[in-house]
Amino acid sequence: MDRIELIAQYPRTAKVLKNGQDISASLGVEAIKYNADGTAWRKFQDGTVESGTWRFLNPEQTQIEVEMPKGTTRWVILELHDDVYRKANIENGVEFIYSPLR
């Protein structure tokens, strides 16, 4: 399976770490989905849904850029497997650990 398929295969839940502390609850994100066509969405616990886009930043497909209504962020992919997608923000080091929402 290629990297696009691994990222886009299904919606995911996210655990968010900042300086080693779990801040997931404060963000209120229920699910996130990256699609193979470069679109993305995230659903919040209050039912709100935001749409955006994503793309790889380098030919090795180890860095991505995500554009959502609140801004654009750049990430380094730390781990990408069928059951785990882990990335860290290039600017502030915040880490997202995604698990499949099944």
PEDA-V524450 format. One line per field, one symbol per residue. burial: 1 if it has 16 or more other C-alpha atoms within 10 Angstrom, else 0. A space follows every 10 residues. Layout:
burial = ???
This chain:
burial = 0011011111 1111111000 0001000011 1111110011 1110000000 0111110000 0111111100 0001111001 0001111111 0001111111 00
